[in-house]
């Protein structure tokens, strides 16, 4: 790249799900793919070791609570079931303690929805794993997007989009109260002579009563190393941006070109500064990307062509249907989607067109070709220098801070990242040689700051923390 190359030290996460394929449906058929071993704990332990050896910041585990049943619908799961398009999928939190036991520094981001689980229960689950990982847990806060999940969890469909975020807003405040305000930092005294495990004057009810939740507290777990896990988020709708600007420490963005996400990133940073008095650079933006690497460009292109033949068209259309709510089975194979009556289809195609202006005619097969490897993000094919150039372009044009790296095959794609791409990023001064805080918390290594285990002082939830030596009357539980 030119002298305008960015100077940011990139944040890199491996982007996975407890399923086979994830963003590249059908690639489980490839002879070098091992993603079908996701039911085996050894699969996850080896992935964690591989990523930590490369000094990757974290393993970001996506999740869904329902199947992709829009394509060929209504409620038609067959394309996803046959192709293995995020089906079957296991619960993500369960594998993290095993990965943590085999590693020292890598973090683990886990996706859990605020729509279908009580905050008191989730606070305990996340605190437990933050303890067991010595503070290496992140929580990807989502509100859900599949009606198939809602139907299995006591509703006929999801709550309306903005109501889901209203629920999430109250939910996160409850979590702050439980994690940060119900126990003083020094509540656990372990006084063996007097037989006092925890000083009861340093534990209190938070007595939350709201529109959606009534949670008297206190939290049932003692404070974990981070108290509040690193806060991750992925919504970029208007409601999602407002939520992210206030709460998120790292935001996952997806689009096939920097121009698709740049305005949203600028908007969230400005909103964080003006509305919530946060430092905009405290929010790390991580873009979805799927690199296909070779030692030469020719080798990379051959790899991509090899991978492409295993991708599932029906799986890609099932995922696209779930992500957008659009059933492309309703349209003819050669029908140009720019001209159909559906505004939703035209809007989705317009977004794809910005990223891939060379596509002369957008049909459902054009969508398949774009989505089949890499899903919602760009698939970058090239040698290490070419792929690093593309990483730099995203930083320069969209102001991202790093990437959630999706795979075509697993673990092969991550092996290539470790052996080919990361040395090139280091050569350019874009990636560290070691964790900023070896053995530290996920938050310390995300911010590259020793001692930053808790929320930054400028985060809106920092006011919730009940610090050692502070009387309860001097630090009441915040009302909001």
C-alpha positions as CSV (number, residue, x, y, z in Angstrom):
1,X,0.0,0.0,0.0
2,X,1.0,3.6,-0.2
3,X,2.2,6.0,2.5
4,X,-1.4,6.4,3.5
5,X,-1.4,2.9,5.0
6,X,-3.2,2.8,8.3
7,X,-1.2,2.6,11.5
8,X,-3.8,0.8,13.6
9,X,-2.9,-2.4,15.3
10,X,-5.6,-4.7,14.1
11,X,-8.0,-6.7,16.3
12,X,-8.5,-10.2,14.9
13,X,-11.1,-12.7,15.9
14,X,-11.8,-16.1,14.5
15,X,-15.5,-16.1,13.5
16,X,-17.2,-19.5,14.0
17,X,-20.4,-21.2,15.2
18,X,-21.0,-24.5,16.9
19,X,-22.1,-26.0,13.6
20,X,-20.6,-27.0,10.3
21,X,-20.1,-24.6,7.4
22,X,-21.3,-21.4,9.2
23,X,-20.8,-18.7,6.6
24,X,-19.9,-21.1,3.8
25,X,-22.8,-23.6,3.5
26,X,-21.9,-26.9,1.9
27,X,-18.2,-26.7,2.4
28,X,-18.4,-29.4,5.0
29,X,-18.3,-31.7,2.0
30,X,-14.7,-30.6,1.1
31,X,-12.2,-33.4,1.8
32,X,-10.0,-31.0,3.9
33,X,-12.8,-29.6,6.0
34,X,-13.2,-30.8,9.6
35,X,-16.1,-28.5,10.7
36,X,-18.4,-31.5,11.1
37,X,-16.4,-32.4,14.2
38,X,-18.0,-29.5,16.1
39,X,-19.6,-32.1,18.5
40,X,-16.2,-33.1,19.7
41,X,-14.5,-31.1,22.4
42,X,-11.1,-31.8,20.9
43,X,-12.1,-29.9,17.8
44,X,-12.6,-26.8,19.9
45,X,-9.5,-27.2,22.0
46,X,-7.3,-27.6,18.9
47,X,-8.9,-24.5,17.3
48,X,-8.2,-22.5,20.5
49,X,-4.6,-23.6,20.5
50,X,-4.1,-22.8,16.9
51,X,-5.6,-19.3,17.3
52,X,-3.6,-18.5,20.4
53,X,-0.4,-19.6,18.9
54,X,-1.0,-17.0,16.1
55,X,-1.9,-14.4,18.9
56,X,-5.4,-13.9,17.5
57,X,-7.4,-11.8,20.0
58,X,-10.4,-14.0,20.4
59,X,-12.7,-16.7,19.1
60,X,-16.1,-15.1,18.3
61,X,-18.9,-17.7,18.5
62,X,-22.1,-16.9,16.6
63,X,-25.4,-18.5,17.5
64,X,-29.0,-18.9,16.4
65,X,-31.9,-20.3,18.3
66,X,-33.9,-21.4,15.3
67,X,-33.5,-22.7,11.8
68,X,-33.4,-20.8,8.5
69,X,-36.8,-21.6,7.2
70,X,-37.7,-18.7,4.8
71,X,-36.4,-20.0,1.5
72,X,-39.1,-22.2,-0.2
73,X,-41.3,-21.4,2.8
74,X,-43.4,-20.9,4.7
75,X,-41.5,-22.5,7.6
76,X,-39.5,-24.7,5.3
77,X,-36.4,-26.0,7.0
78,X,-35.5,-28.6,4.4
79,X,-32.9,-26.6,2.4
80,X,-31.1,-25.8,5.7
81,X,-31.3,-29.3,7.0
82,X,-30.1,-31.0,3.8
83,X,-27.2,-28.6,3.2
84,X,-26.1,-28.1,6.8
85,X,-26.7,-24.4,6.7
86,X,-26.2,-23.6,10.4
87,X,-28.1,-26.8,11.1
88,X,-27.6,-28.6,13.4
89,X,-26.2,-26.0,15.8
90,X,-25.1,-26.5,19.4
91,X,-25.2,-24.2,22.4
92,X,-22.0,-22.0,22.2
93,X,-21.1,-21.3,25.9
94,X,-20.5,-25.0,26.7
95,X,-17.2,-25.3,24.9
96,X,-15.5,-22.2,26.2
97,X,-14.2,-23.6,29.6
98,X,-12.5,-26.4,27.8
99,X,-10.8,-24.0,25.3
100,X,-9.8,-21.8,28.2
101,X,-8.2,-24.6,30.1
102,X,-6.0,-25.4,27.1
103,X,-4.9,-21.7,26.6
104,X,-3.7,-18.7,28.5
105,X,-4.6,-15.4,26.8
106,X,-7.1,-15.8,23.9
107,X,-10.6,-14.4,24.5
108,X,-13.9,-16.0,23.8
109,X,-17.0,-14.0,22.6
110,X,-20.3,-15.8,22.9
111,X,-23.6,-14.8,21.3
112,X,-26.6,-14.9,23.6
113,X,-30.0,-13.2,22.9
114,X,-31.7,-10.8,25.3
115,X,-35.2,-11.8,24.0
116,X,-35.5,-15.3,25.2
117,X,-33.7,-15.6,28.5
118,X,-34.1,-14.0,31.9
119,X,-31.3,-11.6,32.9
120,X,-30.8,-13.0,36.4
121,X,-30.2,-16.5,34.9
122,X,-27.9,-15.3,32.1
123,X,-25.9,-13.1,34.5
124,X,-25.0,-16.2,36.5
125,X,-24.1,-18.2,33.4
126,X,-21.8,-15.5,32.1
127,X,-20.2,-14.7,35.5
128,X,-19.4,-18.4,36.0
129,X,-17.6,-18.7,32.7
130,X,-15.8,-15.4,33.2
131,X,-14.5,-16.9,36.5
132,X,-13.5,-20.2,34.8
133,X,-11.7,-18.4,32.0
134,X,-10.0,-15.9,34.3
135,X,-11.7,-13.0,32.7
136,X,-11.5,-14.0,29.0
137,X,-15.2,-13.9,28.2
138,X,-17.1,-11.5,25.9
139,X,-20.9,-11.3,25.5
140,X,-22.2,-10.6,22.0
141,X,-25.5,-9.0,22.7
142,X,-28.2,-9.8,20.2
143,X,-32.0,-9.5,20.1
144,X,-32.6,-12.3,17.6
145,X,-33.9,-12.3,14.0
146,X,-35.5,-15.6,13.3
147,X,-39.3,-16.2,13.9
148,X,-38.4,-19.9,14.0
149,X,-36.7,-19.3,17.4
150,X,-39.7,-17.4,18.7
151,X,-42.1,-20.2,17.8
152,X,-40.1,-22.6,19.9
153,X,-39.7,-20.2,22.9
154,X,-43.3,-19.4,23.7
155,X,-44.4,-16.9,21.0
156,X,-45.8,-17.0,17.5
157,X,-43.3,-14.5,16.2
158,X,-40.6,-12.3,17.4
159,X,-41.4,-9.0,19.2
160,X,-41.2,-6.0,16.8
161,X,-37.7,-4.9,16.0
162,X,-37.7,-1.7,18.1
163,X,-39.4,-3.4,21.0
164,X,-36.7,-6.0,21.0
165,X,-34.2,-3.2,21.5
166,X,-36.3,-1.7,24.2
167,X,-36.3,-5.0,26.0
168,X,-32.5,-5.2,25.4
169,X,-32.0,-1.7,26.9
170,X,-33.7,-2.6,30.1
171,X,-32.1,-6.0,30.1
172,X,-28.5,-4.6,30.0
173,X,-29.3,-2.2,32.8
174,X,-30.4,-5.1,34.9
175,X,-27.2,-6.9,34.1
176,X,-25.1,-3.9,35.1
177,X,-27.0,-3.7,38.4
178,X,-26.3,-7.4,39.1
179,X,-22.7,-7.5,38.0
180,X,-21.5,-4.1,39.1
181,X,-23.7,-2.8,41.9
182,X,-24.9,-5.7,44.0
183,X,-21.5,-6.8,45.3
184,X,-18.8,-4.5,46.6
185,X,-15.4,-5.3,45.1
186,X,-14.1,-6.6,48.4
187,X,-17.2,-8.4,49.6
188,X,-15.6,-11.8,49.7
189,X,-13.3,-11.8,52.7
190,X,-12.6,-15.5,53.4
191,X,-11.9,-14.8,57.1
192,X,-11.2,-18.3,58.3
193,X,-10.7,-17.3,61.9
194,X,-14.1,-15.7,62.2
195,X,-15.8,-18.0,59.8
196,X,-17.0,-15.2,57.5
197,X,-16.9,-16.1,53.8
198,X,-18.6,-12.9,52.5
199,X,-19.3,-9.7,54.5
200,X,-23.1,-9.3,54.2
201,X,-22.8,-5.5,54.5
202,X,-21.1,-5.6,51.2
203,X,-23.8,-7.4,49.3
204,X,-27.2,-5.8,48.6
205,X,-30.4,-6.1,46.6
206,X,-30.7,-3.9,43.6
207,X,-34.5,-4.0,43.5
208,X,-35.0,-3.5,39.8
209,X,-38.6,-3.0,38.8
210,X,-39.2,-2.2,35.1
211,X,-41.6,-2.6,32.2
212,X,-40.1,-6.0,31.2
213,X,-38.3,-7.3,34.2
214,X,-38.5,-7.4,38.0
215,X,-35.2,-8.5,39.5
216,X,-34.6,-7.8,43.2
217,X,-31.1,-9.3,43.3
218,X,-28.5,-9.5,44.5
219,X,-26.4,-11.4,41.9
220,X,-25.9,-15.0,43.0
221,X,-22.2,-15.0,41.9
222,X,-19.4,-13.0,43.5
223,X,-17.7,-10.5,41.2
224,X,-15.8,-12.2,38.3
225,X,-12.4,-10.9,37.0
226,X,-14.1,-8.5,34.5
227,X,-17.4,-8.2,36.5
228,X,-19.1,-7.3,33.2
229,X,-17.8,-9.4,30.3
230,X,-16.4,-7.5,27.3
231,X,-19.5,-6.2,25.6
232,X,-19.9,-7.1,21.9
233,X,-22.8,-6.1,19.6
234,X,-23.8,-6.5,16.0
235,X,-26.9,-4.4,15.3
236,X,-26.6,-1.5,12.9
237,X,-30.3,-0.5,12.4
238,X,-31.3,2.9,13.9
239,X,-32.2,1.2,17.2
240,X,-29.2,-1.0,17.1
241,X,-26.8,1.9,16.5
242,X,-28.2,3.8,19.5
243,X,-27.8,0.7,21.7
244,X,-24.3,0.1,20.4
245,X,-23.2,3.7,20.8
246,X,-24.2,3.5,24.5
247,X,-23.1,0.0,25.5
248,X,-20.9,-1.8,23.0
249,X,-17.1,-2.0,23.4
250,X,-16.7,-3.9,20.1
251,X,-19.2,-3.9,17.2
252,X,-19.4,-6.5,14.5
253,X,-20.3,-5.1,11.1
254,X,-21.0,-7.0,7.9
255,X,-21.1,-5.8,4.3
256,X,-19.5,-6.7,1.0
257,X,-17.6,-3.4,0.7
258,X,-16.3,-0.7,3.0
259,X,-18.7,1.8,1.6
260,X,-21.6,-0.3,2.9
261,X,-20.6,0.0,6.5
262,X,-18.6,3.3,6.6
263,X,-21.5,5.6,7.3
264,X,-22.8,3.5,10.1
265,X,-19.4,3.4,11.8
266,X,-19.1,7.2,11.5
267,X,-22.6,7.6,12.9
268,X,-22.1,5.3,15.9
269,X,-18.8,6.9,16.8
270,X,-20.4,10.4,16.7
271,X,-23.4,9.3,18.6
272,X,-21.2,7.7,21.3
273,X,-19.3,11.0,21.7
274,X,-22.2,13.5,21.6
275,X,-25.0,11.5,23.3
276,X,-23.2,9.3,25.8
277,X,-19.9,11.1,26.4
278,X,-17.8,8.2,25.4
279,X,-14.4,8.2,23.7
280,X,-15.3,7.2,20.1
281,X,-12.0,5.2,19.7
282,X,-12.9,3.1,22.7
283,X,-15.4,1.3,20.4
284,X,-13.7,-1.2,18.2
285,X,-15.4,-2.0,14.9
286,X,-14.7,-5.5,13.5
287,X,-15.7,-6.3,9.9
288,X,-16.7,-9.7,8.7
289,X,-14.2,-11.0,6.1
290,X,-13.4,-14.4,4.6
291,X,-9.8,-14.6,3.2
292,X,-8.9,-17.4,0.8
293,X,-5.1,-17.4,0.8
294,X,-2.4,-18.9,-1.3
295,X,1.4,-18.4,-1.4
296,X,0.7,-17.0,-4.9
297,X,-2.3,-15.4,-6.4
298,X,-2.6,-18.4,-8.7
299,X,-2.7,-20.8,-5.8
300,X,-5.3,-18.7,-4.0
301,X,-7.6,-18.6,-7.1
302,X,-7.2,-22.4,-7.5
303,X,-8.2,-22.8,-3.9
304,X,-11.3,-20.6,-4.3
305,X,-12.4,-22.5,-7.4
306,X,-11.9,-25.8,-5.6
307,X,-13.9,-24.6,-2.6
308,X,-16.6,-23.1,-4.8
309,X,-17.6,-26.4,-6.3
310,X,-18.6,-27.7,-2.9
311,X,-20.8,-24.8,-1.9
312,X,-24.5,-25.4,-1.6
313,X,-26.8,-23.1,-3.6
314,X,-29.8,-24.1,-1.5
315,X,-27.8,-23.6,1.7
316,X,-26.8,-20.1,0.5
317,X,-30.4,-19.2,-0.4
318,X,-31.6,-20.5,3.0
319,X,-29.1,-18.3,4.8
320,X,-29.9,-15.3,2.7
321,X,-33.6,-15.9,3.4
322,X,-33.0,-16.0,7.1
323,X,-30.8,-12.9,7.1
324,X,-33.1,-10.8,5.0
325,X,-36.5,-12.3,5.3
326,X,-36.6,-12.6,1.5
327,X,-37.7,-15.9,-0.1
328,X,-35.9,-16.0,-3.5
329,X,-37.7,-19.2,-4.4
330,X,-40.5,-16.9,-5.5
331,X,-38.5,-15.7,-8.4
332,X,-37.4,-17.3,-11.7
333,X,-33.8,-18.5,-12.2
334,X,-33.0,-15.7,-14.7
335,X,-35.4,-13.0,-13.4
336,X,-33.6,-9.8,-12.7
337,X,-34.1,-9.0,-9.1
338,X,-33.6,-5.2,-9.6
339,X,-37.0,-5.1,-11.3
340,X,-39.2,-7.2,-9.0
341,X,-42.1,-5.7,-7.1
342,X,-40.6,-6.3,-3.7
343,X,-38.9,-3.2,-2.1
344,X,-37.1,-5.5,0.3
345,X,-35.6,-7.5,-2.6
346,X,-34.6,-4.3,-4.5
347,X,-33.0,-2.9,-1.3
348,X,-31.0,-6.0,-0.6
349,X,-29.8,-6.2,-4.2
350,X,-28.8,-2.6,-4.2
351,X,-26.6,-3.2,-1.2
352,X,-25.0,-6.1,-3.0
353,X,-24.5,-4.1,-6.1
354,X,-22.5,-1.5,-4.3
355,X,-20.0,-4.1,-3.3
356,X,-20.0,-6.0,-6.6
357,X,-20.7,-3.4,-9.4
358,X,-19.2,-5.8,-12.0
359,X,-22.2,-8.2,-11.8
360,X,-24.2,-7.3,-14.9
361,X,-27.5,-8.9,-13.9
362,X,-28.6,-9.7,-10.4
363,X,-30.5,-13.0,-10.3
364,X,-30.9,-15.4,-7.4
365,X,-27.9,-17.3,-8.9
366,X,-25.9,-14.1,-8.6
367,X,-26.8,-13.9,-5.0
368,X,-25.8,-17.6,-4.5
369,X,-22.4,-17.0,-6.1
370,X,-21.8,-14.0,-3.8
371,X,-23.0,-15.7,-0.6
372,X,-21.9,-19.3,-1.1
373,X,-18.4,-18.7,0.3
374,X,-18.1,-16.0,3.0
375,X,-21.8,-15.3,3.5
376,X,-22.7,-11.7,4.4
377,X,-19.1,-10.4,4.1
378,X,-16.5,-10.1,1.4
379,X,-14.4,-13.1,0.3
380,X,-10.9,-11.9,-0.5
381,X,-8.8,-14.2,-2.7
382,X,-5.1,-13.6,-3.1
383,X,-1.6,-14.0,-1.8
384,X,-0.7,-12.6,1.6
385,X,0.2,-9.1,0.2
386,X,-3.0,-8.8,-1.7
387,X,-5.2,-9.9,1.2
388,X,-3.3,-7.6,3.6
389,X,-3.9,-4.7,1.1
390,X,-7.6,-5.4,1.3
391,X,-7.5,-5.4,5.1
392,X,-5.8,-2.0,4.9
393,X,-8.4,-0.7,2.5
394,X,-11.2,-1.5,4.9
395,X,-9.3,0.3,7.7
396,X,-8.7,3.3,5.5
397,X,-12.1,3.6,3.8
398,X,-14.4,2.4,6.6
399,X,-12.4,3.1,9.8
400,X,-12.7,-0.4,11.1
401,X,-10.3,-1.6,13.9
402,X,-10.1,-5.2,12.9
403,X,-11.9,-8.2,11.5
404,X,-14.0,-11.2,12.4
405,X,-12.4,-13.8,10.1
406,X,-14.8,-16.3,8.7
407,X,-13.6,-19.6,7.2
408,X,-14.2,-21.4,3.9
409,X,-12.8,-24.7,5.4
410,X,-12.0,-25.4,9.0
411,X,-9.4,-25.3,10.4
412,X,-7.6,-24.9,7.0
413,X,-8.6,-21.3,6.5
414,X,-7.3,-20.4,10.0
415,X,-4.1,-22.3,9.4
416,X,-3.6,-20.1,6.3
417,X,-4.3,-17.0,8.2
418,X,-1.8,-18.0,10.9
419,X,1.0,-19.1,8.5
420,X,0.5,-16.7,5.6
421,X,-1.5,-13.6,6.4
422,X,-0.4,-12.7,10.0
423,X,3.3,-12.6,9.2
424,X,2.5,-10.1,6.4
425,X,0.4,-8.0,8.7
426,X,3.3,-8.0,11.3
427,X,5.7,-7.0,8.6
428,X,3.5,-3.9,7.9
429,X,3.3,-3.1,11.6
430,X,-0.5,-3.9,11.7
431,X,-0.5,-6.8,14.2
432,X,1.2,-7.4,17.5
433,X,3.9,-10.0,18.1
434,X,2.3,-11.1,21.3
435,X,-0.7,-10.4,23.5
436,X,-0.5,-7.0,25.1
437,X,-1.3,-8.6,28.4
438,X,-0.3,-12.3,28.3
439,X,-2.7,-14.2,30.6
440,X,-4.8,-11.0,30.9
441,X,-8.5,-10.5,30.4
442,X,-10.3,-10.2,27.1
443,X,-10.9,-6.5,27.8
444,X,-7.2,-5.9,28.6
445,X,-6.1,-7.4,25.4
446,X,-8.9,-5.7,23.3
447,X,-7.8,-2.3,24.7
448,X,-4.1,-3.3,24.9
449,X,-4.1,-1.9,28.4
450,X,-2.9,-3.7,31.6
451,X,-5.3,-3.3,34.4
452,X,-8.3,-2.5,32.2
453,X,-10.2,-5.6,33.3
454,X,-13.3,-3.6,34.2
455,X,-15.4,-1.2,32.1
456,X,-13.5,1.9,31.0
457,X,-14.2,5.0,33.1
458,X,-16.0,6.7,30.2
459,X,-18.4,3.8,29.6
460,X,-21.9,4.7,30.8
461,X,-22.0,1.6,33.0
462,X,-18.9,2.5,34.9
463,X,-21.1,4.5,37.4
464,X,-22.7,1.2,38.5
465,X,-19.5,-0.3,40.1
466,X,-19.6,-0.6,43.8
467,X,-15.9,-0.1,44.7
468,X,-14.0,-1.3,47.7
469,X,-14.2,0.9,50.7
470,X,-17.4,2.7,49.6
471,X,-20.4,2.7,51.9
472,X,-23.6,1.6,50.2
473,X,-25.3,4.8,51.2
474,X,-22.5,6.7,49.4
475,X,-22.9,4.7,46.2
476,X,-26.6,3.8,45.7
477,X,-27.6,1.6,42.8
478,X,-28.2,3.8,39.8
479,X,-31.8,4.0,38.7
480,X,-31.0,3.9,35.0
